[in-house]
Amino acid sequence: MRSAHLSVVPAQDGEAQRAPAVELRGVGKAFSSRSGRVEVLSGLNISLQSGEFLAIVGPSGSGKSTVLNLLAGLDRPSAGAVTCQGAPVTAINTGIGYLTQHDSLLPWRTVEQNVAVPLELRKIDRVETAARVRELIVQVGLDGFERHYPSQLSGGMRKRAMLARTLIYDPPVLLMDEPFGPLDAQLKLVLQAELLKLWSARRKTVVFVTHDIVEAITLADRVLVFSSRPCQIRLDEPIAIPRPREVHEVRFHPAFEEHYRRLWAALEPPVRRSS
């Protein structure tokens, strides 16, 4: 299996090597429970360059969401170091956007008011806020629904609104924890296409957690396969399908089947052990 650590590209024309946008070095994480100490991560090494799209797959309880929480500063490692944009993550990380599968829209606020929340918290001028909200609402395909409340939206529309709210303050790093998990297959394809379009335009660094191998191959530059706890990386798979990608055509690309076979071969044993 390939190493979990991505080598930094050598500098050219005398330029310094780029520091990783996201890095976990020798990270361990243990939790205390009534039955004793539970080790979730052990000696984990992950490195992403700026603009890279990484997907993580693994069985339930393997530490995928724990990695996101460490990068977000919602939790602290028991060992090792976590850095984001070259700085150690030692508190809540305001340099990331975090999108989960849970609907966190405020029910008493309209779409445009929900999208504006991060800018209001940062005390951005109202005129600038209104302009940026309009731009994002159009980009995620919600124009015409600006004054609708969450209860008046479909599940896919609420996901779009949450994505717009996550992107509104232009974070350089996006953490996404199964954001399309509860949706039906057709709606997933639509939102995957929207995400790829937005990512291509903005080139954020993305760490995307999913249980869906097809989704991982469709979206990512690389896919990591986690083992069951304590987590080890069983496979680091670069995806050889060129961009731009059409989400409904990816599975027909000649490289898709081989990627799927390798990823499933790495994923199946820990899934069977955890079931």
C-alpha positions in Angstrom: 0.0 0.0 0.0 1.1 3.5 -0.7 2.3 5.8 2.1 -0.2 8.2 3.6 2.2 11.1 3.3 2.3 13.1 0.1 5.8 14.3 -0.7 6.0 18.1 -1.2 6.8 19.0 -4.9 10.4 20.1 -5.3 10.8 23.9 -5.7 11.4 25.1 -9.2 13.4 28.2 -10.4 14.8 28.7 -6.9 11.4 29.1 -5.2 11.0 27.7 -1.7 9.0 24.5 -1.3 5.4 25.0 -0.6 4.2 24.2 2.9 1.3 21.9 3.1 -2.2 23.5 3.4 -3.2 20.8 5.8 -1.0 18.4 7.7 -1.3 15.8 10.5 2.0 14.5 11.7 2.1 11.5 14.0 -1.3 12.2 15.2 -2.9 10.1 17.9 -6.3 10.5 19.5 -7.8 8.6 22.4 -11.1 9.0 24.2 -12.1 7.9 27.7 -15.3 5.8 28.0 -17.0 3.8 30.7 -15.3 0.7 29.4 -11.9 2.3 29.4 -9.5 4.2 27.0 -10.5 4.0 23.3 -7.7 4.7 20.8 -9.1 6.1 17.6 -6.1 7.4 15.8 -2.5 6.3 16.1 0.6 7.8 14.3 -1.6 9.3 11.5 0.2 11.2 8.8 -1.7 13.1 6.2 -0.5 16.0 4.0 -2.4 18.1 1.4 -1.2 20.8 -0.9 -3.2 24.0 -1.4 -6.2 23.4 -3.8 -6.1 19.6 -3.4 -9.3 17.6 -3.0 -8.9 14.7 -0.7 -11.6 12.1 0.1 -11.5 9.7 3.1 -13.4 6.5 3.2 -13.5 3.9 6.0 -15.8 1.9 8.3 -17.9 3.6 10.9 -15.9 4.5 14.0 -12.6 4.5 12.1 -11.8 8.1 12.9 -12.8 10.0 9.7 -14.9 12.6 11.6 -12.3 12.8 14.3 -9.8 14.0 11.7 -12.1 16.7 10.6 -12.8 17.8 14.2 -9.1 18.0 14.9 -8.6 20.2 11.8 -11.5 22.4 12.9 -10.0 22.8 16.4 -13.1 21.2 18.0 -10.8 18.6 19.5 -7.2 18.2 20.4 -4.8 15.4 19.5 -3.5 13.1 22.2 -0.2 13.0 20.3 1.4 14.6 17.3 0.7 17.9 15.6 -2.1 19.3 13.4 -1.4 22.3 11.2 -3.6 24.3 8.8 -2.3 27.0 6.4 1.1 26.6 8.0 -0.2 27.4 11.6 -0.7 24.9 14.4 -4.4 24.2 15.2 -4.6 24.8 19.0 -8.0 26.5 19.2 -11.2 26.8 17.1 -10.0 27.1 13.5 -11.6 30.1 11.9 -9.7 29.5 8.6 -11.9 26.6 7.6 -15.4 26.0 6.5 -17.1 22.9 8.0 -20.1 21.3 6.3 -21.8 18.3 7.9 -24.7 16.1 7.0 -26.8 17.7 9.7 -29.1 20.6 8.8 -27.9 23.6 10.8 -29.9 26.3 9.0 -31.7 28.7 11.4 -35.4 28.0 10.9 -36.5 31.6 11.7 -34.2 33.1 9.1 -34.7 33.2 5.3 -32.1 31.7 2.9 -30.4 35.1 2.3 -30.4 35.7 6.1 -28.9 32.3 6.8 -26.2 32.7 4.2 -25.3 36.1 5.6 -24.7 34.8 9.2 -20.9 34.3 8.9 -20.4 37.9 7.5 -22.6 39.3 10.2 -20.5 37.7 12.9 -17.4 39.2 11.2 -19.2 42.6 11.2 -18.8 43.0 7.4 -20.5 46.1 5.9 -24.1 45.5 5.0 -23.7 46.6 1.4 -20.8 44.2 0.9 -22.7 41.4 2.7 -25.7 41.8 0.5 -23.6 41.7 -2.7 -21.7 38.6 -1.6 -24.9 36.8 -0.5 -26.5 37.5 -3.9 -23.5 36.2 -5.7 -23.3 32.9 -3.7 -27.1 32.3 -3.9 -26.8 32.5 -7.7 -23.7 30.3 -7.8 -25.5 27.5 -5.8 -28.6 27.8 -7.9 -31.0 29.2 -5.3 -31.8 32.5 -7.0 -35.6 33.0 -6.6 -35.6 31.4 -3.2 -33.8 34.1 -1.3 -36.7 34.9 1.0 -37.9 31.3 1.6 -37.5 29.8 5.0 -35.8 26.4 5.5 -39.2 24.7 6.1 -40.2 25.8 2.6 -37.1 24.2 0.9 -36.4 20.7 -0.3 -33.5 18.7 1.2 -31.3 19.5 -1.8 -32.1 23.2 -1.5 -31.2 23.3 2.2 -27.9 21.6 1.3 -27.2 24.3 -1.3 -28.0 27.0 1.3 -25.6 25.4 3.8 -22.9 25.2 1.1 -23.4 28.9 0.3 -23.2 29.8 4.0 -20.0 27.8 4.3 -18.4 29.5 1.3 -19.6 33.1 1.9 -16.5 34.1 4.0 -14.1 32.5 1.5 -12.3 30.0 3.7 -9.2 28.5 2.1 -10.0 25.0 3.5 -13.3 23.1 3.4 -14.1 20.2 5.7 -17.1 18.1 4.5 -18.5 15.3 6.6 -20.8 13.2 4.4 -22.7 16.3 3.3 -24.8 14.5 0.7 -25.2 11.2 2.7 -29.0 11.4 3.4 -30.0 12.4 -0.1 -31.3 10.2 -2.9 -28.9 9.1 -5.7 -30.2 11.6 -8.4 -30.0 14.6 -6.1 -26.5 13.5 -5.0 -25.3 13.6 -8.6 -26.7 17.1 -9.0 -25.0 18.4 -5.8 -21.8 16.7 -6.6 -21.7 18.5 -10.0 -22.4 21.8 -8.2 -19.6 21.1 -5.7 -17.1 20.3 -8.5 -18.1 23.5 -10.4 -17.6 25.6 -7.3 -14.4 23.9 -6.4 -13.0 24.3 -9.9 -13.8 28.1 -9.8 -12.3 28.6 -6.3 -9.8 25.8 -5.8 -10.3 25.4 -2.1 -8.4 22.7 -0.2 -11.0 20.1 0.6 -11.1 17.1 3.0 -14.3 15.2 2.2 -15.5 12.3 4.3 -17.8 9.7 2.7 -18.9 6.1 2.9 -19.4 6.0 -0.9 -16.5 4.8 -3.0 -18.1 6.1 -6.2 -18.6 9.5 -4.7 -14.9 9.6 -3.6 -13.6 8.6 -7.0 -15.9 11.1 -8.7 -14.9 14.1 -6.6 -11.3 13.7 -5.3 -7.7 14.0 -6.5 -6.8 11.3 -3.9 -8.7 8.9 -1.8 -7.5 7.6 1.6 -8.9 4.3 3.0 -8.9 4.1 6.8 -8.8 0.9 8.7 -10.8 0.3 11.8 -9.5 1.7 15.1 -6.9 2.6 15.9 -6.9 4.1 12.5 -4.2 3.3 10.0 -4.2 4.3 6.3 -4.5 1.1 4.3 -4.3 2.9 0.9 -3.5 6.3 -0.6 -5.0 6.2 -4.1 -4.4 9.1 -6.6 -7.3 9.3 -9.0 -6.1 9.2 -12.6 -9.4 10.6 -14.1 -8.7 14.0 -15.7 -10.5 17.1 -14.9 -13.0 18.7 -15.5 -15.2 15.7 -14.7 -18.8 15.1 -15.6 -20.2 13.3 -12.5 -22.6 11.1 -14.6 -19.7 10.0 -16.9 -16.9 9.3 -14.4 -17.9 5.6 -13.9 -17.5 5.0 -17.6 -13.9 6.2 -17.7 -11.4 3.4 -18.3 -9.6 4.1 -15.0 -12.7 4.0 -12.9 -13.1 0.2 -12.5 -9.5 -0.3 -11.5 -9.7 2.5 -8.9 -12.9 1.0 -7.5 -11.4 -2.5 -7.3 -8.3 -1.3 -5.4 -10.3 0.9 -3.0 -12.8 -1.9 -2.2 -10.0 -4.4 -1.7 -8.5 -2.1 0.9 -11.8 -1.2 2.4 -13.6 -4.6 2.6 -11.5 -6.2 5.4 -11.9 -3.4 8.0 -15.6 -3.1 7.1 -16.1 -6.8 7.7 -14.3 -6.6 11.0 -16.4 -3.7 12.2 -19.7 -5.2 11.2 
